[in-house]
């Protein structure tokens, strides 16, 4: 189950339009795991950022011959 993310810092609010099919899929996951949609989207965003950083670091290491 995904953990709740509680930001202790500054936050910003913005509006995003999602395709209905994507939100339906997210909602099924959220309902099955008793997690709020916002918490799920925040966690998914965090995981994507971490994965992208890791892949970028890995590419840099490969280019440096490590």
N, CA, C and O atoms as a CHARMM CRD file, in Angstrom:
* protein
*
  264
    1    1 UNK  N      0.84200  -1.17900   0.00000 PROA 1      0.00000
    2    1 UNK  CA     0.00000   0.00000   0.00000 PROA 1      0.00000
    3    1 UNK  C      0.88700   1.24200   0.00000 PROA 1      0.00000
    4    1 UNK  O      1.95300   1.25100   0.61500 PROA 1      0.00000
    5    2 UNK  N      0.44600   2.27600  -0.68300 PROA 2      0.00000
    6    2 UNK  CA     1.21500   3.50700  -0.75100 PROA 2      0.00000
    7    2 UNK  C      1.06300   4.29500   0.53800 PROA 2      0.00000
    8    2 UNK  O     -0.00900   4.32500   1.14300 PROA 2      0.00000
    9    3 UNK  N      2.13600   4.92500   0.94500 PROA 3      0.00000
   10    3 UNK  CA     2.10500   5.72900   2.16500 PROA 3      0.00000
   11    3 UNK  C      1.56900   7.12200   1.84700 PROA 3      0.00000
   12    3 UNK  O      1.74200   7.62800   0.73800 PROA 3      0.00000
   13    4 UNK  N      0.92200   7.72900   2.82800 PROA 4      0.00000
   14    4 UNK  CA     0.46600   9.10500   2.65500 PROA 4      0.00000
   15    4 UNK  C      1.66600  10.02700   2.58800 PROA 4      0.00000
   16    4 UNK  O      2.65800   9.82800   3.28900 PROA 4      0.00000
   17    5 UNK  N      1.56800  11.02800   1.74800 PROA 5      0.00000
   18    5 UNK  CA     2.61300  12.03800   1.65500 PROA 5      0.00000
   19    5 UNK  C      2.07000  13.30300   2.29200 PROA 5      0.00000
   20    5 UNK  O      1.05400  13.84200   1.85200 PROA 5      0.00000
   21    6 UNK  N      2.73800  13.77100   3.31400 PROA 6      0.00000
   22    6 UNK  CA     2.31900  15.00600   3.95900 PROA 6      0.00000
   23    6 UNK  C      3.45000  16.00400   3.81600 PROA 6      0.00000
   24    6 UNK  O      4.50800  15.86200   4.42900 PROA 6      0.00000
   25    7 UNK  N      3.21400  17.00100   3.01000 PROA 7      0.00000
   26    7 UNK  CA     4.22800  18.01200   2.76600 PROA 7      0.00000
   27    7 UNK  C      4.30900  18.96400   3.94700 PROA 7      0.00000
   28    7 UNK  O      3.29900  19.51100   4.38900 PROA 7      0.00000
   29    8 UNK  N      5.49600  19.15300   4.44500 PROA 8      0.00000
   30    8 UNK  CA     5.69100  20.08600   5.54600 PROA 8      0.00000
   31    8 UNK  C      6.12700  21.44600   5.01500 PROA 8      0.00000
   32    8 UNK  O      6.17600  22.42600   5.75800 PROA 8      0.00000
   33    9 UNK  N      6.43900  21.49800   3.74000 PROA 9      0.00000
   34    9 UNK  CA     6.90400  22.73900   3.14900 PROA 9      0.00000
   35    9 UNK  C      5.80500  23.45100   2.39900 PROA 9      0.00000
   36    9 UNK  O      4.61800  23.15400   2.53500 PROA 9      0.00000
   37   10 UNK  N      6.24400  24.38800   1.61200 PROA 10     0.00000
   38   10 UNK  CA     5.33200  25.18300   0.80500 PROA 10     0.00000
   39   10 UNK  C      4.67700  24.30500  -0.25700 PROA 10     0.00000
   40   10 UNK  O      5.29700  23.37700  -0.77800 PROA 10     0.00000
   41   11 UNK  N      3.44800  24.59900  -0.56400 PROA 11     0.00000
   42   11 UNK  CA     2.77300  23.85100  -1.62200 PROA 11     0.00000
   43   11 UNK  C      2.10700  24.82600  -2.58200 PROA 11     0.00000
   44   11 UNK  O      1.83700  25.97800  -2.24100 PROA 11     0.00000
   45   12 UNK  N      1.85000  24.33600  -3.78700 PROA 12     0.00000
   46   12 UNK  CA     1.16900  25.12200  -4.80700 PROA 12     0.00000
   47   12 UNK  C     -0.00800  24.32400  -5.31200 PROA 12     0.00000
   48   12 UNK  O      0.02400  23.09400  -5.34900 PROA 12     0.00000
   49   13 UNK  N     -1.02900  25.02500  -5.69400 PROA 13     0.00000
   50   13 UNK  CA    -2.22400  24.39000  -6.22100 PROA 13     0.00000
   51   13 UNK  C     -2.29700  24.68000  -7.71600 PROA 13     0.00000
   52   13 UNK  O     -2.02200  25.79800  -8.15100 PROA 13     0.00000
   53   14 UNK  N     -2.67200  23.66500  -8.50000 PROA 14     0.00000
   54   14 UNK  CA    -2.87100  23.86900  -9.92700 PROA 14     0.00000
   55   14 UNK  C     -3.89700  22.87100 -10.42100 PROA 14     0.00000
   56   14 UNK  O     -4.22000  21.89900  -9.73900 PROA 14     0.00000
   57   15 UNK  N     -4.39600  23.12100 -11.59900 PROA 15     0.00000
   58   15 UNK  CA    -5.44100  22.27500 -12.16800 PROA 15     0.00000
   59   15 UNK  C     -4.87100  21.46800 -13.33000 PROA 15     0.00000
   60   15 UNK  O     -4.12600  21.99400 -14.15700 PROA 15     0.00000
   61   16 UNK  N     -5.22600  20.20100 -13.38300 PROA 16     0.00000
   62   16 UNK  CA    -4.75700  19.31600 -14.44800 PROA 16     0.00000
   63   16 UNK  C     -5.94800  18.54700 -15.00000 PROA 16     0.00000
   64   16 UNK  O     -6.79200  18.07200 -14.24000 PROA 16     0.00000
   65   17 UNK  N     -6.01500  18.42400 -16.30200 PROA 17     0.00000
   66   17 UNK  CA    -7.04700  17.60600 -16.93500 PROA 17     0.00000
   67   17 UNK  C     -6.45100  16.25400 -17.29000 PROA 17     0.00000
   68   17 UNK  O     -5.44100  16.18200 -17.99000 PROA 17     0.00000
   69   18 UNK  N     -7.07500  15.18000 -16.80900 PROA 18     0.00000
   70   18 UNK  CA    -6.65600  13.81600 -17.09900 PROA 18     0.00000
   71   18 UNK  C     -7.67400  13.16900 -18.02300 PROA 18     0.00000
   72   18 UNK  O     -8.86200  13.48500 -17.95200 PROA 18     0.00000
   73   19 UNK  N     -7.22700  12.27500 -18.88300 PROA 19     0.00000
   74   19 UNK  CA    -8.19900  11.48300 -19.65000 PROA 19     0.00000
   75   19 UNK  C     -9.03500  10.65000 -18.67600 PROA 19     0.00000
   76   19 UNK  O     -8.51200  10.13200 -17.69000 PROA 19     0.00000
   77   20 UNK  N    -10.32200  10.52500 -18.95300 PROA 20     0.00000
   78   20 UNK  CA   -11.22900   9.79300 -18.07500 PROA 20     0.00000
   79   20 UNK  C    -10.75200   8.36600 -17.85000 PROA 20     0.00000
   80   20 UNK  O    -10.82700   7.85800 -16.73100 PROA 20     0.00000
   81   21 UNK  N    -10.26500   7.71600 -18.89800 PROA 21     0.00000
   82   21 UNK  CA    -9.82100   6.32500 -18.76100 PROA 21     0.00000
   83   21 UNK  C     -8.66200   6.19900 -17.77200 PROA 21     0.00000
   84   21 UNK  O     -8.58500   5.22300 -17.02600 PROA 21     0.00000
   85   22 UNK  N     -7.76800   7.17900 -17.76500 PROA 22     0.00000
   86   22 UNK  CA    -6.64100   7.15600 -16.83000 PROA 22     0.00000
   87   22 UNK  C     -7.12800   7.35600 -15.39400 PROA 22     0.00000
   88   22 UNK  O     -6.69700   6.64800 -14.48300 PROA 22     0.00000
   89   23 UNK  N     -8.02300   8.31700 -15.19900 PROA 23     0.00000
   90   23 UNK  CA    -8.56200   8.53300 -13.85400 PROA 23     0.00000
   91   23 UNK  C     -9.36200   7.34000 -13.37100 PROA 23     0.00000
   92   23 UNK  O     -9.32200   7.00400 -12.18800 PROA 23     0.00000
   93   24 UNK  N    -10.08700   6.70000 -14.26800 PROA 24     0.00000
   94   24 UNK  CA   -10.83600   5.49900 -13.87700 PROA 24     0.00000
   95   24 UNK  C     -9.88700   4.42000 -13.36900 PROA 24     0.00000
   96   24 UNK  O    -10.16300   3.76300 -12.36500 PROA 24     0.00000
   97   25 UNK  N     -8.77100   4.24300 -14.06600 PROA 25     0.00000
   98   25 UNK  CA    -7.78700   3.23500 -13.65800 PROA 25     0.00000
   99   25 UNK  C     -7.15700   3.60000 -12.30800 PROA 25     0.00000
  100   25 UNK  O     -6.99600   2.74100 -11.44100 PROA 25     0.00000
  101   26 UNK  N     -6.80800   4.86700 -12.13700 PROA 26     0.00000
  102   26 UNK  CA    -6.23900   5.32800 -10.86800 PROA 26     0.00000
  103   26 UNK  C     -7.24300   5.13800  -9.73800 PROA 26     0.00000
  104   26 UNK  O     -6.87900   4.70200  -8.64500 PROA 26     0.00000
  105   27 UNK  N     -8.50200   5.46300  -9.99900 PROA 27     0.00000
  106   27 UNK  CA    -9.53600   5.33200  -8.96900 PROA 27     0.00000
  107   27 UNK  C     -9.74100   3.88300  -8.53400 PROA 27     0.00000
  108   27 UNK  O     -9.99200   3.62200  -7.35700 PROA 27     0.00000
  109   28 UNK  N     -9.63800   2.94700  -9.46100 PROA 28     0.00000
  110   28 UNK  CA    -9.76200   1.52700  -9.10200 PROA 28     0.00000
  111   28 UNK  C     -8.64900   1.14700  -8.12800 PROA 28     0.00000
  112   28 UNK  O     -8.89700   0.48100  -7.12300 PROA 28     0.00000
  113   29 UNK  N     -7.43800   1.56700  -8.42600 PROA 29     0.00000
  114   29 UNK  CA    -6.29100   1.27800  -7.56100 PROA 29     0.00000
  115   29 UNK  C     -6.47700   1.94200  -6.19500 PROA 29     0.00000
  116   29 UNK  O     -6.25300   1.31800  -5.15800 PROA 29     0.00000
  117   30 UNK  N     -6.88500   3.20600  -6.20600 PROA 30     0.00000
  118   30 UNK  CA    -7.07200   3.94500  -4.95300 PROA 30     0.00000
  119   30 UNK  C     -8.14600   3.30300  -4.08500 PROA 30     0.00000
  120   30 UNK  O     -7.96300   3.14100  -2.87800 PROA 30     0.00000
  121   31 UNK  N     -9.25500   2.94300  -4.69600 PROA 31     0.00000
  122   31 UNK  CA   -10.34200   2.32300  -3.93300 PROA 31     0.00000
  123   31 UNK  C     -9.92100   0.97600  -3.35800 PROA 31     0.00000
  124   31 UNK  O    -10.27900   0.64400  -2.22800 PROA 31     0.00000
  125   32 UNK  N     -9.17300   0.20900  -4.12200 PROA 32     0.00000
  126   32 UNK  CA    -8.73100  -1.10600  -3.65600 PROA 32     0.00000
  127   32 UNK  C     -7.75000  -0.99400  -2.49100 PROA 32     0.00000
  128   32 UNK  O     -7.66900  -1.88700  -1.64700 PROA 32     0.00000
  129   33 UNK  N     -7.00600   0.11000  -2.45400 PROA 33     0.00000
  130   33 UNK  CA    -5.98200   0.29200  -1.42100 PROA 33     0.00000
  131   33 UNK  C     -6.35800   1.32800  -0.37000 PROA 33     0.00000
  132   33 UNK  O     -5.54200   1.66000   0.49000 PROA 33     0.00000
  133   34 UNK  N     -7.58400   1.84100  -0.43000 PROA 34     0.00000
  134   34 UNK  CA    -8.06700   2.83500   0.52800 PROA 34     0.00000
  135   34 UNK  C     -7.11500   4.02900   0.62800 PROA 34     0.00000
  136   34 UNK  O     -6.70400   4.42600   1.71900 PROA 34     0.00000
  137   35 UNK  N     -6.78000   4.58100  -0.51500 PROA 35     0.00000
  138   35 UNK  CA    -5.88900   5.73700  -0.56700 PROA 35     0.00000
  139   35 UNK  C     -6.56100   6.83100  -1.39000 PROA 35     0.00000
  140   35 UNK  O     -7.26400   6.54200  -2.35800 PROA 35     0.00000
  141   36 UNK  N     -6.34800   8.05900  -1.01300 PROA 36     0.00000
  142   36 UNK  CA    -6.92800   9.18400  -1.74400 PROA 36     0.00000
  143   36 UNK  C     -6.22900   9.34300  -3.09500 PROA 36     0.00000
  144   36 UNK  O     -5.03600   9.07500  -3.23100 PROA 36     0.00000
  145   37 UNK  N     -6.98700   9.77700  -4.06800 PROA 37     0.00000
  146   37 UNK  CA    -6.43500   9.99600  -5.41100 PROA 37     0.00000
  147   37 UNK  C     -5.24900  10.95900  -5.36700 PROA 37     0.00000
  148   37 UNK  O     -4.22900  10.71900  -6.01300 PROA 37     0.00000
  149   38 UNK  N     -5.38000  12.04100  -4.61200 PROA 38     0.00000
  150   38 UNK  CA    -4.29400  13.01800  -4.52400 PROA 38     0.00000
  151   38 UNK  C     -3.02800  12.38500  -3.96900 PROA 38     0.00000
  152   38 UNK  O     -1.93800  12.61800  -4.49300 PROA 38     0.00000
  153   39 UNK  N     -3.16000  11.59200  -2.92000 PROA 39     0.00000
  154   39 UNK  CA    -1.99700  10.92300  -2.33500 PROA 39     0.00000
  155   39 UNK  C     -1.35800   9.98100  -3.34000 PROA 39     0.00000
  156   39 UNK  O     -0.13200   9.90000  -3.42100 PROA 39     0.00000
  157   40 UNK  N     -2.17800   9.26400  -4.11200 PROA 40     0.00000
  158   40 UNK  CA    -1.65000   8.33200  -5.10400 PROA 40     0.00000
  159   40 UNK  C     -0.88800   9.08300  -6.18900 PROA 40     0.00000
  160   40 UNK  O      0.20400   8.67100  -6.58200 PROA 40     0.00000
  161   41 UNK  N     -1.45800  10.18400  -6.67300 PROA 41     0.00000
  162   41 UNK  CA    -0.80300  10.96800  -7.72800 PROA 41     0.00000
  163   41 UNK  C      0.50300  11.56700  -7.21800 PROA 41     0.00000
  164   41 UNK  O      1.49600  11.58800  -7.94500 PROA 41     0.00000
  165   42 UNK  N      0.51500  12.05400  -5.97800 PROA 42     0.00000
  166   42 UNK  CA     1.75700  12.58800  -5.40600 PROA 42     0.00000
  167   42 UNK  C      2.82600  11.50500  -5.30300 PROA 42     0.00000
  168   42 UNK  O      3.98500  11.73700  -5.64500 PROA 42     0.00000
  169   43 UNK  N      2.43500  10.31900  -4.83100 PROA 43     0.00000
  170   43 UNK  CA     3.38900   9.21500  -4.70600 PROA 43     0.00000
  171   43 UNK  C      3.90400   8.78500  -6.07800 PROA 43     0.00000
  172   43 UNK  O      5.09800   8.53500  -6.24000 PROA 43     0.00000
  173   44 UNK  N      3.01900   8.69800  -7.06000 PROA 44     0.00000
  174   44 UNK  CA     3.42700   8.31400  -8.41500 PROA 44     0.00000
  175   44 UNK  C      4.39700   9.34200  -8.99400 PROA 44     0.00000
  176   44 UNK  O      5.36300   8.97800  -9.66400 PROA 44     0.00000
  177   45 UNK  N      4.14400  10.61000  -8.74000 PROA 45     0.00000
  178   45 UNK  CA     5.03200  11.67400  -9.21900 PROA 45     0.00000
  179   45 UNK  C      6.40600  11.55800  -8.57400 PROA 45     0.00000
  180   45 UNK  O      7.43200  11.68900  -9.24100 PROA 45     0.00000
  181   46 UNK  N      6.41100  11.31000  -7.27000 PROA 46     0.00000
  182   46 UNK  CA     7.67800  11.16400  -6.54100 PROA 46     0.00000
  183   46 UNK  C      8.47400   9.97200  -7.07500 PROA 46     0.00000
  184   46 UNK  O      9.68300  10.07300  -7.28600 PROA 46     0.00000
  185   47 UNK  N      7.79500   8.84900  -7.29300 PROA 47     0.00000
  186   47 UNK  CA     8.46800   7.66200  -7.82600 PROA 47     0.00000
  187   47 UNK  C      9.03600   7.91800  -9.21700 PROA 47     0.00000
  188   47 UNK  O     10.13500   7.45600  -9.52500 PROA 47     0.00000
  189   48 UNK  N      8.31300   8.64000 -10.05700 PROA 48     0.00000
  190   48 UNK  CA     8.78100   8.96800 -11.41000 PROA 48     0.00000
  191   48 UNK  C     10.02300   9.85300 -11.34100 PROA 48     0.00000
  192   48 UNK  O     10.98600   9.62700 -12.07300 PROA 48     0.00000
  193   49 UNK  N     10.00600  10.85500 -10.46700 PROA 49     0.00000
  194   49 UNK  CA    11.17200  11.72100 -10.31400 PROA 49     0.00000
  195   49 UNK  C     12.39300  10.93100  -9.84600 PROA 49     0.00000
  196   49 UNK  O     13.49200  11.12000 -10.36700 PROA 49     0.00000
  197   50 UNK  N     12.20500  10.05100  -8.87000 PROA 50     0.00000
  198   50 UNK  CA    13.30900   9.23300  -8.36500 PROA 50     0.00000
  199   50 UNK  C     13.85700   8.31600  -9.45400 PROA 50     0.00000
  200   50 UNK  O     15.07200   8.17900  -9.59600 PROA 50     0.00000
  201   51 UNK  N     12.96900   7.69000 -10.22100 PROA 51     0.00000
  202   51 UNK  CA    13.37900   6.79200 -11.30200 PROA 51     0.00000
  203   51 UNK  C     14.15000   7.55900 -12.37800 PROA 51     0.00000
  204   51 UNK  O     15.17400   7.08400 -12.86700 PROA 51     0.00000
  205   52 UNK  N     13.65700   8.74500 -12.74400 PROA 52     0.00000
  206   52 UNK  CA    14.34200   9.55200 -13.75400 PROA 52     0.00000
  207   52 UNK  C     15.72200   9.98900 -13.27900 PROA 52     0.00000
  208   52 UNK  O     16.67600   9.98200 -14.05800 PROA 52     0.00000
  209   53 UNK  N     15.83800  10.37400 -11.98900 PROA 53     0.00000
  210   53 UNK  CA    17.14100  10.76100 -11.44600 PROA 53     0.00000
  211   53 UNK  C     18.11100   9.58400 -11.48100 PROA 53     0.00000
  212   53 UNK  O     19.27500   9.74000 -11.85000 PROA 53     0.00000
  213   54 UNK  N     17.62600   8.41100 -11.09700 PROA 54     0.00000
  214   54 UNK  CA    18.46000   7.21400 -11.09200 PROA 54     0.00000
  215   54 UNK  C     18.94800   6.89400 -12.50300 PROA 54     0.00000
  216   54 UNK  O     20.13000   6.61600 -12.70600 PROA 54     0.00000
  217   55 UNK  N     18.03400   6.93300 -13.48100 PROA 55     0.00000
  218   55 UNK  CA    18.41300   6.62700 -14.86200 PROA 55     0.00000
  219   55 UNK  C     19.40500   7.64200 -15.40900 PROA 55     0.00000
  220   55 UNK  O     20.32800   7.27600 -16.13700 PROA 55     0.00000
  221   56 UNK  N     19.22400   8.91000 -15.06500 PROA 56     0.00000
  222   56 UNK  CA    20.15200   9.95400 -15.51000 PROA 56     0.00000
  223   56 UNK  C     21.53400   9.72600 -14.90200 PROA 56     0.00000
  224   56 UNK  O     22.54900   9.84900 -15.58900 PROA 56     0.00000
  225   57 UNK  N     21.56800   9.39200 -13.60400 PROA 57     0.00000
  226   57 UNK  CA    22.83300   9.14300 -12.92900 PROA 57     0.00000
  227   57 UNK  C     23.52800   7.91200 -13.52100 PROA 57     0.00000
  228   57 UNK  O     24.74600   7.89900 -13.69800 PROA 57     0.00000
  229   58 UNK  N     22.74200   6.89200 -13.82000 PROA 58     0.00000
  230   58 UNK  CA    23.29200   5.67100 -14.40300 PROA 58     0.00000
  231   58 UNK  C     23.90500   5.95500 -15.77700 PROA 58     0.00000
  232   58 UNK  O     24.98500   5.45100 -16.08700 PROA 58     0.00000
  233   59 UNK  N     23.22900   6.75200 -16.59500 PROA 59     0.00000
  234   59 UNK  CA    23.75800   7.11800 -17.91300 PROA 59     0.00000
  235   59 UNK  C     25.05500   7.89600 -17.78900 PROA 59     0.00000
  236   59 UNK  O     26.00300   7.65700 -18.53700 PROA 59     0.00000
  237   60 UNK  N     25.09800   8.82800 -16.84400 PROA 60     0.00000
  238   60 UNK  CA    26.31500   9.60800 -16.63600 PROA 60     0.00000
  239   60 UNK  C     27.47800   8.70700 -16.24200 PROA 60     0.00000
  240   60 UNK  O     28.59300   8.88000 -16.73300 PROA 60     0.00000
  241   61 UNK  N     27.22000   7.74100 -15.35500 PROA 61     0.00000
  242   61 UNK  CA    28.27000   6.82100 -14.92900 PROA 61     0.00000
  243   61 UNK  C     28.74700   5.96000 -16.09100 PROA 61     0.00000
  244   61 UNK  O     29.94400   5.70500 -16.22400 PROA 61     0.00000
  245   62 UNK  N     27.81500   5.50800 -16.93900 PROA 62     0.00000
  246   62 UNK  CA    28.18800   4.70400 -18.10400 PROA 62     0.00000
  247   62 UNK  C     29.04000   5.51300 -19.06700 PROA 62     0.00000
  248   62 UNK  O     29.99700   4.99100 -19.63900 PROA 62     0.00000
  249   63 UNK  N     28.70200   6.78200 -19.25100 PROA 63     0.00000
  250   63 UNK  CA    29.45600   7.64300 -20.16000 PROA 63     0.00000
  251   63 UNK  C     30.84100   7.96600 -19.62000 PROA 63     0.00000
  252   63 UNK  O     31.75600   8.26900 -20.38600 PROA 63     0.00000
  253   64 UNK  N     30.99700   7.90100 -18.29500 PROA 64     0.00000
  254   64 UNK  CA    32.28900   8.17000 -17.68100 PROA 64     0.00000
  255   64 UNK  C     33.12700   6.89900 -17.56400 PROA 64     0.00000
  256   64 UNK  O     34.27400   6.95400 -17.12100 PROA 64     0.00000
  257   65 UNK  N     32.56400   5.75600 -17.95700 PROA 65     0.00000
  258   65 UNK  CA    33.31000   4.51300 -17.92900 PROA 65     0.00000
  259   65 UNK  C     33.28000   3.78200 -16.60900 PROA 65     0.00000
  260   65 UNK  O     34.13900   2.93500 -16.36200 PROA 65     0.00000
  261   66 UNK  N     32.32600   4.07700 -15.75800 PROA 66     0.00000
  262   66 UNK  CA    32.23000   3.38600 -14.46000 PROA 66     0.00000
  263   66 UNK  C     31.29200   2.23200 -14.53900 PROA 66     0.00000
  264   66 UNK  O     31.08600   1.53500 -13.54500 PROA 66     0.00000
